[in-house]
Amino acid sequence: MQYQIELQLHNQPAVLERVLQVVRYRQFHLEGMQMQPEGQDKLTVQLKVSGQHSINILTSQLNKLYDLARLTIQHEMPLKATA
């Protein structure tokens, strides 16, 4: 499955590195990422990820990040079959 997740983060040094590390450790593949600063202290990050595991495994770990202000799963998309 492919998922789109929106994160609102406190803009701290290495915050994106910590997010991407969680994605990697939970064995999800990053399919796309968009980042939009909101003032000097917040970032909105949209991630497209895919993986074989439940998205709850990833979101529960992301929720533990102290820089996370909000997490929203935008939608789920089935992976397209490749020939």
PyMOL Python script that loads the backbone (N, CA, C, O; Angstrom):
from pymol import cmd

cmd.read_pdbstr("""\
ATOM      1  N   MET A   1       0.834  -1.187   0.000  1.00  0.00           N
ATOM      2  CA  MET A   1       0.000   0.000   0.000  1.00  0.00           C
ATOM      3  C   MET A   1       0.870   1.239   0.000  1.00  0.00           C
ATOM      4  O   MET A   1       1.995   1.238   0.501  1.00  0.00           O
ATOM      5  N   GLN A   2       0.333   2.275  -0.562  1.00  0.00           N
ATOM      6  CA  GLN A   2       0.999   3.568  -0.559  1.00  0.00           C
ATOM      7  C   GLN A   2       0.149   4.530   0.272  1.00  0.00           C
ATOM      8  O   GLN A   2      -1.079   4.524   0.187  1.00  0.00           O
ATOM      9  N   TYR A   3       0.812   5.341   1.061  1.00  0.00           N
ATOM     10  CA  TYR A   3       0.133   6.252   1.980  1.00  0.00           C
ATOM     11  C   TYR A   3       0.688   7.651   1.809  1.00  0.00           C
ATOM     12  O   TYR A   3       1.859   7.840   1.479  1.00  0.00           O
ATOM     13  N   GLN A   4      -0.173   8.625   2.038  1.00  0.00           N
ATOM     14  CA  GLN A   4       0.283  10.008   2.100  1.00  0.00           C
ATOM     15  C   GLN A   4       0.048  10.490   3.523  1.00  0.00           C
ATOM     16  O   GLN A   4      -1.066  10.419   4.042  1.00  0.00           O
ATOM     17  N   ILE A   5       1.118  10.983   4.148  1.00  0.00           N
ATOM     18  CA  ILE A   5       1.084  11.418   5.538  1.00  0.00           C
ATOM     19  C   ILE A   5       1.484  12.887   5.581  1.00  0.00           C
ATOM     20  O   ILE A   5       2.442  13.297   4.927  1.00  0.00           O
ATOM     21  N   GLU A   6       0.742  13.674   6.356  1.00  0.00           N
ATOM     22  CA  GLU A   6       1.124  15.067   6.556  1.00  0.00           C
ATOM     23  C   GLU A   6       1.577  15.242   7.997  1.00  0.00           C
ATOM     24  O   GLU A   6       0.885  14.841   8.933  1.00  0.00           O
ATOM     25  N   LEU A   7       2.751  15.849   8.162  1.00  0.00           N
ATOM     26  CA  LEU A   7       3.326  16.094   9.478  1.00  0.00           C
ATOM     27  C   LEU A   7       3.491  17.593   9.671  1.00  0.00           C
ATOM     28  O   LEU A   7       3.946  18.298   8.771  1.00  0.00           O
ATOM     29  N   GLN A   8       3.122  18.067  10.838  1.00  0.00           N
ATOM     30  CA  GLN A   8       3.489  19.427  11.213  1.00  0.00           C
ATOM     31  C   GLN A   8       4.561  19.278  12.283  1.00  0.00           C
ATOM     32  O   GLN A   8       4.346  18.635  13.310  1.00  0.00           O
ATOM     33  N   LEU A   9       5.716  19.882  12.028  1.00  0.00           N
ATOM     34  CA  LEU A   9       6.892  19.684  12.873  1.00  0.00           C
ATOM     35  C   LEU A   9       7.387  21.023  13.411  1.00  0.00           C
ATOM     36  O   LEU A   9       7.222  22.066  12.778  1.00  0.00           O
ATOM     37  N   HIS A  10       7.995  20.971  14.591  1.00  0.00           N
ATOM     38  CA  HIS A  10       8.723  22.118  15.106  1.00  0.00           C
ATOM     39  C   HIS A  10      10.036  22.182  14.335  1.00  0.00           C
ATOM     40  O   HIS A  10      10.734  21.176  14.208  1.00  0.00           O
ATOM     41  N   ASN A  11      10.367  23.351  13.827  1.00  0.00           N
ATOM     42  CA  ASN A  11      11.548  23.515  12.991  1.00  0.00           C
ATOM     43  C   ASN A  11      12.802  23.531  13.859  1.00  0.00           C
ATOM     44  O   ASN A  11      13.240  24.585  14.322  1.00  0.00           O
ATOM     45  N   GLN A  12      13.364  22.365  14.069  1.00  0.00           N
ATOM     46  CA  GLN A  12      14.569  22.178  14.873  1.00  0.00           C
ATOM     47  C   GLN A  12      15.663  21.554  14.003  1.00  0.00           C
ATOM     48  O   GLN A  12      15.363  20.907  13.000  1.00  0.00           O
ATOM     49  N   PRO A  13      16.924  21.745  14.382  1.00  0.00           N
ATOM     50  CA  PRO A  13      17.996  21.096  13.614  1.00  0.00           C
ATOM     51  C   PRO A  13      17.790  19.579  13.547  1.00  0.00           C
ATOM     52  O   PRO A  13      17.464  18.937  14.545  1.00  0.00           O
ATOM     53  N   ALA A  14      17.983  19.036  12.378  1.00  0.00           N
ATOM     54  CA  ALA A  14      17.933  17.590  12.112  1.00  0.00           C
ATOM     55  C   ALA A  14      16.538  16.970  12.235  1.00  0.00           C
ATOM     56  O   ALA A  14      16.429  15.746  12.298  1.00  0.00           O
ATOM     57  N   VAL A  15      15.475  17.768  12.272  1.00  0.00           N
ATOM     58  CA  VAL A  15      14.136  17.198  12.400  1.00  0.00           C
ATOM     59  C   VAL A  15      13.795  16.314  11.206  1.00  0.00           C
ATOM     60  O   VAL A  15      13.208  15.247  11.386  1.00  0.00           O
ATOM     61  N   LEU A  16      14.150  16.735   9.983  1.00  0.00           N
ATOM     62  CA  LEU A  16      13.861  15.907   8.810  1.00  0.00           C
ATOM     63  C   LEU A  16      14.672  14.619   8.818  1.00  0.00           C
ATOM     64  O   LEU A  16      14.186  13.576   8.381  1.00  0.00           O
ATOM     65  N   GLU A  17      15.888  14.682   9.306  1.00  0.00           N
ATOM     66  CA  GLU A  17      16.703  13.470   9.424  1.00  0.00           C
ATOM     67  C   GLU A  17      16.047  12.454  10.360  1.00  0.00           C
ATOM     68  O   GLU A  17      16.033  11.258  10.071  1.00  0.00           O
ATOM     69  N   ARG A  18      15.510  12.930  11.471  1.00  0.00           N
ATOM     70  CA  ARG A  18      14.847  12.014  12.417  1.00  0.00           C
ATOM     71  C   ARG A  18      13.608  11.385  11.802  1.00  0.00           C
ATOM     72  O   ARG A  18      13.367  10.192  11.982  1.00  0.00           O
ATOM     73  N   VAL A  19      12.815  12.177  11.073  1.00  0.00           N
ATOM     74  CA  VAL A  19      11.619  11.646  10.408  1.00  0.00           C
ATOM     75  C   VAL A  19      12.007  10.579   9.391  1.00  0.00           C
ATOM     76  O   VAL A  19      11.434   9.490   9.376  1.00  0.00           O
ATOM     77  N   LEU A  20      12.979  10.895   8.542  1.00  0.00           N
ATOM     78  CA  LEU A  20      13.388   9.943   7.510  1.00  0.00           C
ATOM     79  C   LEU A  20      14.017   8.689   8.097  1.00  0.00           C
ATOM     80  O   LEU A  20      13.878   7.603   7.534  1.00  0.00           O
ATOM     81  N   GLN A  21      14.696   8.827   9.207  1.00  0.00           N
ATOM     82  CA  GLN A  21      15.278   7.672   9.887  1.00  0.00           C
ATOM     83  C   GLN A  21      14.180   6.727  10.385  1.00  0.00           C
ATOM     84  O   GLN A  21      14.315   5.509  10.273  1.00  0.00           O
ATOM     85  N   VAL A  22      13.106   7.277  10.930  1.00  0.00           N
ATOM     86  CA  VAL A  22      11.985   6.442  11.378  1.00  0.00           C
ATOM     87  C   VAL A  22      11.363   5.721  10.194  1.00  0.00           C
ATOM     88  O   VAL A  22      11.048   4.535  10.289  1.00  0.00           O
ATOM     89  N   VAL A  23      11.182   6.423   9.078  1.00  0.00           N
ATOM     90  CA  VAL A  23      10.622   5.795   7.877  1.00  0.00           C
ATOM     91  C   VAL A  23      11.498   4.617   7.446  1.00  0.00           C
ATOM     92  O   VAL A  23      10.994   3.539   7.134  1.00  0.00           O
ATOM     93  N   ARG A  24      12.789   4.832   7.433  1.00  0.00           N
ATOM     94  CA  ARG A  24      13.719   3.775   7.008  1.00  0.00           C
ATOM     95  C   ARG A  24      13.737   2.607   7.988  1.00  0.00           C
ATOM     96  O   ARG A  24      13.678   1.449   7.575  1.00  0.00           O
ATOM     97  N   TYR A  25      13.819   2.907   9.290  1.00  0.00           N
ATOM     98  CA  TYR A  25      13.873   1.839  10.296  1.00  0.00           C
ATOM     99  C   TYR A  25      12.618   0.973  10.285  1.00  0.00           C
ATOM    100  O   TYR A  25      12.682  -0.217  10.593  1.00  0.00           O
ATOM    101  N   ARG A  26      11.489   1.558   9.937  1.00  0.00           N
ATOM    102  CA  ARG A  26      10.231   0.802   9.911  1.00  0.00           C
ATOM    103  C   ARG A  26       9.989   0.138   8.562  1.00  0.00           C
ATOM    104  O   ARG A  26       8.901  -0.376   8.305  1.00  0.00           O
ATOM    105  N   GLN A  27      11.001   0.149   7.705  1.00  0.00           N
ATOM    106  CA  GLN A  27      11.004  -0.534   6.413  1.00  0.00           C
ATOM    107  C   GLN A  27       9.927  -0.034   5.451  1.00  0.00           C
ATOM    108  O   GLN A  27       9.315  -0.819   4.727  1.00  0.00           O
ATOM    109  N   PHE A  28       9.706   1.271   5.455  1.00  0.00           N
ATOM    110  CA  PHE A  28       8.854   1.894   4.458  1.00  0.00           C
ATOM    111  C   PHE A  28       9.756   2.565   3.426  1.00  0.00           C
ATOM    112  O   PHE A  28      10.877   2.970   3.733  1.00  0.00           O
ATOM    113  N   HIS A  29       9.255   2.674   2.210  1.00  0.00           N
ATOM    114  CA  HIS A  29       9.996   3.315   1.126  1.00  0.00           C
ATOM    115  C   HIS A  29       9.435   4.711   0.921  1.00  0.00           C
ATOM    116  O   HIS A  29       8.219   4.890   0.857  1.00  0.00           O
ATOM    117  N   LEU A  30      10.296   5.684   0.818  1.00  0.00           N
ATOM    118  CA  LEU A  30       9.889   7.054   0.565  1.00  0.00           C
ATOM    119  C   LEU A  30       9.660   7.224  -0.932  1.00  0.00           C
ATOM    120  O   LEU A  30      10.585   7.077  -1.731  1.00  0.00           O
ATOM    121  N   GLU A  31       8.435   7.529  -1.300  1.00  0.00           N
ATOM    122  CA  GLU A  31       8.080   7.699  -2.712  1.00  0.00           C
ATOM    123  C   GLU A  31       8.084   9.173  -3.125  1.00  0.00           C
ATOM    124  O   GLU A  31       8.236   9.486  -4.305  1.00  0.00           O
ATOM    125  N   GLY A  32       7.919  10.075  -2.155  1.00  0.00           N
ATOM    126  CA  GLY A  32       7.918  11.503  -2.447  1.00  0.00           C
ATOM    127  C   GLY A  32       7.855  12.299  -1.156  1.00  0.00           C
ATOM    128  O   GLY A  32       7.409  11.803  -0.121  1.00  0.00           O
ATOM    129  N   MET A  33       8.314  13.554  -1.236  1.00  0.00           N
ATOM    130  CA  MET A  33       8.299  14.403  -0.054  1.00  0.00           C
ATOM    131  C   MET A  33       8.182  15.857  -0.491  1.00  0.00           C
ATOM    132  O   MET A  33       8.845  16.287  -1.435  1.00  0.00           O
ATOM    133  N   GLN A  34       7.332  16.611   0.204  1.00  0.00           N
ATOM    134  CA  GLN A  34       7.215  18.049   0.015  1.00  0.00           C
ATOM    135  C   GLN A  34       7.324  18.705   1.372  1.00  0.00           C
ATOM    136  O   GLN A  34       6.784  18.203   2.358  1.00  0.00           O
ATOM    137  N   MET A  35       8.025  19.836   1.426  1.00  0.00           N
ATOM    138  CA  MET A  35       8.195  20.550   2.682  1.00  0.00           C
ATOM    139  C   MET A  35       7.837  22.001   2.474  1.00  0.00           C
ATOM    140  O   MET A  35       8.229  22.612   1.480  1.00  0.00           O
ATOM    141  N   GLN A  36       7.088  22.556   3.421  1.00  0.00           N
ATOM    142  CA  GLN A  36       6.701  23.957   3.354  1.00  0.00           C
ATOM    143  C   GLN A  36       6.925  24.594   4.719  1.00  0.00           C
ATOM    144  O   GLN A  36       6.263  24.206   5.682  1.00  0.00           O
ATOM    145  N   PRO A  37       7.848  25.571   4.839  1.00  0.00           N
ATOM    146  CA  PRO A  37       8.030  26.266   6.108  1.00  0.00           C
ATOM    147  C   PRO A  37       6.781  27.090   6.440  1.00  0.00           C
ATOM    148  O   PRO A  37       6.145  27.656   5.550  1.00  0.00           O
ATOM    149  N   GLU A  38       6.445  27.148   7.714  1.00  0.00           N
ATOM    150  CA  GLU A  38       5.336  27.971   8.193  1.00  0.00           C
ATOM    151  C   GLU A  38       5.887  28.855   9.299  1.00  0.00           C
ATOM    152  O   GLU A  38       5.911  28.470  10.468  1.00  0.00           O
ATOM    153  N   GLY A  39       6.318  30.016   8.922  1.00  0.00           N
ATOM    154  CA  GLY A  39       6.966  30.891   9.883  1.00  0.00           C
ATOM    155  C   GLY A  39       8.371  30.380  10.173  1.00  0.00           C
ATOM    156  O   GLY A  39       8.935  29.609   9.396  1.00  0.00           O
ATOM    157  N   GLN A  40       8.922  30.810  11.282  1.00  0.00           N
ATOM    158  CA  GLN A  40      10.277  30.387  11.640  1.00  0.00           C
ATOM    159  C   GLN A  40      10.304  29.143  12.506  1.00  0.00           C
ATOM    160  O   GLN A  40      11.351  28.511  12.645  1.00  0.00           O
ATOM    161  N   ASP A  41       9.168  28.779  13.093  1.00  0.00           N
ATOM    162  CA  ASP A  41       9.222  27.685  14.060  1.00  0.00           C
ATOM    163  C   ASP A  41       8.460  26.429  13.663  1.00  0.00           C
ATOM    164  O   ASP A  41       8.461  25.464  14.427  1.00  0.00           O
ATOM    165  N   LYS A  42       7.807  26.394  12.497  1.00  0.00           N
ATOM    166  CA  LYS A  42       7.044  25.216  12.076  1.00  0.00           C
ATOM    167  C   LYS A  42       7.378  24.834  10.642  1.00  0.00           C
ATOM    168  O   LYS A  42       7.769  25.671   9.828  1.00  0.00           O
ATOM    169  N   LEU A  43       7.212  23.542  10.355  1.00  0.00           N
ATOM    170  CA  LEU A  43       7.334  22.991   9.004  1.00  0.00           C
ATOM    171  C   LEU A  43       6.133  22.087   8.757  1.00  0.00           C
ATOM    172  O   LEU A  43       5.701  21.365   9.655  1.00  0.00           O
ATOM    173  N   THR A  44       5.606  22.124   7.568  1.00  0.00           N
ATOM    174  CA  THR A  44       4.627  21.130   7.149  1.00  0.00           C
ATOM    175  C   THR A  44       5.305  20.240   6.126  1.00  0.00           C
ATOM    176  O   THR A  44       5.841  20.722   5.128  1.00  0.00           O
ATOM    177  N   VAL A  45       5.280  18.944   6.376  1.00  0.00           N
ATOM    178  CA  VAL A  45       5.938  17.976   5.506  1.00  0.00           C
ATOM    179  C   VAL A  45       4.906  16.954   5.057  1.00  0.00           C
ATOM    180  O   VAL A  45       4.201  16.369   5.880  1.00  0.00           O
ATOM    181  N   GLN A  46       4.820  16.743   3.759  1.00  0.00           N
ATOM    182  CA  GLN A  46       3.965  15.696   3.218  1.00  0.00           C
ATOM    183  C   GLN A  46       4.862  14.584   2.687  1.00  0.00           C
ATOM    184  O   GLN A  46       5.752  14.817   1.870  1.00  0.00           O
ATOM    185  N   LEU A  47       4.609  13.384   3.167  1.00  0.00           N
ATOM    186  CA  LEU A  47       5.375  12.212   2.753  1.00  0.00           C
ATOM    187  C   LEU A  47       4.474  11.250   2.000  1.00  0.00           C
ATOM    188  O   LEU A  47       3.337  11.011   2.406  1.00  0.00           O
ATOM    189  N   LYS A  48       4.976  10.703   0.913  1.00  0.00           N
ATOM    190  CA  LYS A  48       4.340   9.557   0.260  1.00  0.00           C
ATOM    191  C   LYS A  48       5.233   8.376   0.564  1.00  0.00           C
ATOM    192  O   LYS A  48       6.410   8.369   0.203  1.00  0.00           O
ATOM    193  N   VAL A  49       4.680   7.381   1.224  1.00  0.00           N
ATOM    194  CA  VAL A  49       5.449   6.197   1.588  1.00  0.00           C
ATOM    195  C   VAL A  49       4.706   4.954   1.145  1.00  0.00           C
ATOM    196  O   VAL A  49       3.484   4.965   0.999  1.00  0.00           O
ATOM    197  N   SER A  50       5.453   3.882   0.933  1.00  0.00           N
ATOM    198  CA  SER A  50       4.857   2.591   0.618  1.00  0.00           C
ATOM    199  C   SER A  50       5.554   1.536   1.455  1.00  0.00           C
ATOM    200  O   SER A  50       6.706   1.692   1.858  1.00  0.00           O
ATOM    201  N   GLY A  51       4.823   0.454   1.707  1.00  0.00           N
ATOM    202  CA  GLY A  51       5.408  -0.622   2.478  1.00  0.00           C
ATOM    203  C   GLY A  51       4.450  -1.783   2.641  1.00  0.00           C
ATOM    204  O   GLY A  51       3.254  -1.681   2.368  1.00  0.00           O
ATOM    205  N   GLN A  52       5.007  -2.877   3.091  1.00  0.00           N
ATOM    206  CA  GLN A  52       4.227  -4.098   3.286  1.00  0.00           C
ATOM    207  C   GLN A  52       3.592  -4.160   4.676  1.00  0.00           C
ATOM    208  O   GLN A  52       2.670  -4.941   4.908  1.00  0.00           O
ATOM    209  N   HIS A  53       4.091  -3.333   5.596  1.00  0.00           N
ATOM    210  CA  HIS A  53       3.603  -3.363   6.972  1.00  0.00           C
ATOM    211  C   HIS A  53       2.418  -2.419   7.147  1.00  0.00           C
ATOM    212  O   HIS A  53       2.140  -1.581   6.289  1.00  0.00           O
ATOM    213  N   SER A  54       1.733  -2.569   8.264  1.00  0.00           N
ATOM    214  CA  SER A  54       0.636  -1.674   8.607  1.00  0.00           C
ATOM    215  C   SER A  54       1.174  -0.263   8.814  1.00  0.00           C
ATOM    216  O   SER A  54       2.254  -0.083   9.376  1.00  0.00           O
ATOM    217  N   ILE A  55       0.425   0.732   8.364  1.00  0.00           N
ATOM    218  CA  ILE A  55       0.836   2.123   8.539  1.00  0.00           C
ATOM    219  C   ILE A  55       0.880   2.493  10.017  1.00  0.00           C
ATOM    220  O   ILE A  55       1.563   3.446  10.392  1.00  0.00           O
ATOM    221  N   ASN A  56       0.168   1.763  10.854  1.00  0.00           N
ATOM    222  CA  ASN A  56       0.186   2.026  12.295  1.00  0.00           C
ATOM    223  C   ASN A  56       1.576   1.838  12.898  1.00  0.00           C
ATOM    224  O   ASN A  56       1.925   2.509  13.869  1.00  0.00           O
ATOM    225  N   ILE A  57       2.364   0.940  12.336  1.00  0.00           N
ATOM    226  CA  ILE A  57       3.739   0.742  12.813  1.00  0.00           C
ATOM    227  C   ILE A  57       4.540   2.025  12.619  1.00  0.00           C
ATOM    228  O   ILE A  57       5.300   2.427  13.501  1.00  0.00           O
ATOM    229  N   LEU A  58       4.370   2.663  11.469  1.00  0.00           N
ATOM    230  CA  LEU A  58       5.097   3.894  11.187  1.00  0.00           C
ATOM    231  C   LEU A  58       4.545   5.073  11.987  1.00  0.00           C
ATOM    232  O   LEU A  58       5.310   5.821  12.596  1.00  0.00           O
ATOM    233  N   THR A  59       3.228   5.241  11.989  1.00  0.00           N
ATOM    234  CA  THR A  59       2.659   6.408  12.662  1.00  0.00           C
ATOM    235  C   THR A  59       2.865   6.378  14.171  1.00  0.00           C
ATOM    236  O   THR A  59       3.033   7.429  14.789  1.00  0.00           O
ATOM    237  N   SER A  60       2.856   5.199  14.771  1.00  0.00           N
ATOM    238  CA  SER A  60       3.089   5.128  16.218  1.00  0.00           C
ATOM    239  C   SER A  60       4.503   5.578  16.564  1.00  0.00           C
ATOM    240  O   SER A  60       4.713   6.196  17.608  1.00  0.00           O
ATOM    241  N   GLN A  61       5.471   5.280  15.707  1.00  0.00           N
ATOM    242  CA  GLN A  61       6.840   5.710  15.954  1.00  0.00           C
ATOM    243  C   GLN A  61       7.021   7.202  15.650  1.00  0.00           C
ATOM    244  O   GLN A  61       7.734   7.898  16.372  1.00  0.00           O
ATOM    245  N   LEU A  62       6.385   7.687  14.599  1.00  0.00           N
ATOM    246  CA  LEU A  62       6.456   9.116  14.301  1.00  0.00           C
ATOM    247  C   LEU A  62       5.841   9.945  15.420  1.00  0.00           C
ATOM    248  O   LEU A  62       6.333  11.028  15.737  1.00  0.00           O
ATOM    249  N   ASN A  63       4.769   9.439  16.018  1.00  0.00           N
ATOM    250  CA  ASN A  63       4.118  10.152  17.119  1.00  0.00           C
ATOM    251  C   ASN A  63       5.019  10.293  18.342  1.00  0.00           C
ATOM    252  O   ASN A  63       4.773  11.151  19.190  1.00  0.00           O
ATOM    253  N   LYS A  64       6.043   9.481  18.444  1.00  0.00           N
ATOM    254  CA  LYS A  64       6.971   9.561  19.573  1.00  0.00           C
ATOM    255  C   LYS A  64       8.023  10.657  19.402  1.00  0.00           C
ATOM    256  O   LYS A  64       8.714  11.003  20.360  1.00  0.00           O
ATOM    257  N   LEU A  65       8.151  11.204  18.193  1.00  0.00           N
ATOM    258  CA  LEU A  65       9.137  12.255  17.955  1.00  0.00           C
ATOM    259  C   LEU A  65       8.734  13.525  18.711  1.00  0.00           C
ATOM    260  O   LEU A  65       7.595  13.979  18.600  1.00  0.00           O
ATOM    261  N   TYR A  66       9.652  14.087  19.468  1.00  0.00           N
ATOM    262  CA  TYR A  66       9.334  15.261  20.278  1.00  0.00           C
ATOM    263  C   TYR A  66       9.154  16.518  19.436  1.00  0.00           C
ATOM    264  O   TYR A  66       8.628  17.515  19.931  1.00  0.00           O
ATOM    265  N   ASP A  67       9.577  16.494  18.182  1.00  0.00           N
ATOM    266  CA  ASP A  67       9.403  17.637  17.288  1.00  0.00           C
ATOM    267  C   ASP A  67       8.063  17.622  16.555  1.00  0.00           C
ATOM    268  O   ASP A  67       7.744  18.566  15.833  1.00  0.00           O
ATOM    269  N   LEU A  68       7.279  16.565  16.733  1.00  0.00           N
ATOM    270  CA  LEU A  68       6.010  16.430  16.019  1.00  0.00           C
ATOM    271  C   LEU A  68       4.905  17.200  16.732  1.00  0.00           C
ATOM    272  O   LEU A  68       4.673  17.013  17.927  1.00  0.00           O
ATOM    273  N   ALA A  69       4.227  18.069  15.985  1.00  0.00           N
ATOM    274  CA  ALA A  69       3.083  18.801  16.526  1.00  0.00           C
ATOM    275  C   ALA A  69       1.770  18.136  16.106  1.00  0.00           C
ATOM    276  O   ALA A  69       0.811  18.114  16.878  1.00  0.00           O
ATOM    277  N   ARG A  70       1.726  17.585  14.868  1.00  0.00           N
ATOM    278  CA  ARG A  70       0.499  16.962  14.368  1.00  0.00           C
ATOM    279  C   ARG A  70       0.848  15.972  13.266  1.00  0.00           C
ATOM    280  O   ARG A  70       1.778  16.201  12.493  1.00  0.00           O
ATOM    281  N   LEU A  71       0.106  14.876  13.193  1.00  0.00           N
ATOM    282  CA  LEU A  71       0.269  13.861  12.144  1.00  0.00           C
ATOM    283  C   LEU A  71      -1.109  13.528  11.604  1.00  0.00           C
ATOM    284  O   LEU A  71      -2.039  13.258  12.365  1.00  0.00           O
ATOM    285  N   THR A  72      -1.233  13.550  10.285  1.00  0.00           N
ATOM    286  CA  THR A  72      -2.498  13.205   9.637  1.00  0.00           C
ATOM    287  C   THR A  72      -2.206  12.268   8.476  1.00  0.00           C
ATOM    288  O   THR A  72      -1.332  12.541   7.653  1.00  0.00           O
ATOM    289  N   ILE A  73      -2.940  11.163   8.412  1.00  0.00           N
ATOM    290  CA  ILE A  73      -2.860  10.291   7.242  1.00  0.00           C
ATOM    291  C   ILE A  73      -3.841  10.858   6.229  1.00  0.00           C
ATOM    292  O   ILE A  73      -5.050  10.866   6.458  1.00  0.00           O
ATOM    293  N   GLN A  74      -3.314  11.331   5.109  1.00  0.00           N
ATOM    294  CA  GLN A  74      -4.146  11.973   4.091  1.00  0.00           C
ATOM    295  C   GLN A  74      -5.021  10.951   3.368  1.00  0.00           C
ATOM    296  O   GLN A  74      -6.236  11.122   3.274  1.00  0.00           O
ATOM    297  N   HIS A  75      -4.400   9.892   2.860  1.00  0.00           N
ATOM    298  CA  HIS A  75      -5.162   8.826   2.194  1.00  0.00           C
ATOM    299  C   HIS A  75      -4.270   7.637   1.920  1.00  0.00           C
ATOM    300  O   HIS A  75      -3.042   7.711   1.969  1.00  0.00           O
ATOM    301  N   GLU A  76      -4.942   6.535   1.629  1.00  0.00           N
ATOM    302  CA  GLU A  76      -4.254   5.294   1.276  1.00  0.00           C
ATOM    303  C   GLU A  76      -4.495   5.029  -0.207  1.00  0.00           C
ATOM    304  O   GLU A  76      -5.582   5.284  -0.725  1.00  0.00           O
ATOM    305  N   MET A  77      -3.466   4.514  -0.885  1.00  0.00           N
ATOM    306  CA  MET A  77      -3.600   4.192  -2.289  1.00  0.00           C
ATOM    307  C   MET A  77      -3.008   2.816  -2.526  1.00  0.00           C
ATOM    308  O   MET A  77      -1.894   2.550  -2.076  1.00  0.00           O
ATOM    309  N   PRO A  78      -3.713   1.938  -3.214  1.00  0.00           N
ATOM    310  CA  PRO A  78      -3.093   0.659  -3.563  1.00  0.00           C
ATOM    311  C   PRO A  78      -1.938   0.879  -4.514  1.00  0.00           C
ATOM    312  O   PRO A  78      -1.990   1.759  -5.373  1.00  0.00           O
ATOM    313  N   LEU A  79      -0.908   0.088  -4.363  1.00  0.00           N
ATOM    314  CA  LEU A  79       0.238   0.178  -5.275  1.00  0.00           C
ATOM    315  C   LEU A  79      -0.175  -0.284  -6.658  1.00  0.00           C
ATOM    316  O   LEU A  79      -0.944  -1.234  -6.805  1.00  0.00           O
ATOM    317  N   LYS A  80       0.342   0.393  -7.667  1.00  0.00           N
ATOM    318  CA  LYS A  80       0.063   0.004  -9.050  1.00  0.00           C
ATOM    319  C   LYS A  80       0.919  -1.184  -9.412  1.00  0.00           C
ATOM    320  O   LYS A  80       2.100  -1.236  -9.069  1.00  0.00           O
ATOM    321  N   ALA A  81       0.335  -2.128 -10.098  1.00  0.00           N
ATOM    322  CA  ALA A  81       1.076  -3.299 -10.568  1.00  0.00           C
ATOM    323  C   ALA A  81       2.004  -2.876 -11.692  1.00  0.00           C
ATOM    324  O   ALA A  81       1.643  -2.076 -12.554  1.00  0.00           O
ATOM    325  N   THR A  82       3.203  -3.430 -11.661  1.00  0.00           N
ATOM    326  CA  THR A  82       4.153  -3.151 -12.735  1.00  0.00           C
ATOM    327  C   THR A  82       4.328  -4.392 -13.577  1.00  0.00           C
ATOM    328  O   THR A  82       4.317  -5.515 -13.072  1.00  0.00           O
ATOM    329  N   ALA A  83       4.488  -4.174 -14.869  1.00  0.00           N
ATOM    330  CA  ALA A  83       4.625  -5.317 -15.790  1.00  0.00           C
ATOM    331  C   ALA A  83       6.032  -5.810 -15.832  1.00  0.00           C
ATOM    332  O   ALA A  83       6.330  -6.764 -16.552  1.00  0.00           O
TER     333      ALA A  83
END
""", "prot")
cmd.dss("prot")
cmd.show_as("cartoon", "prot")
cmd.util.cbc("prot")
cmd.orient("prot")
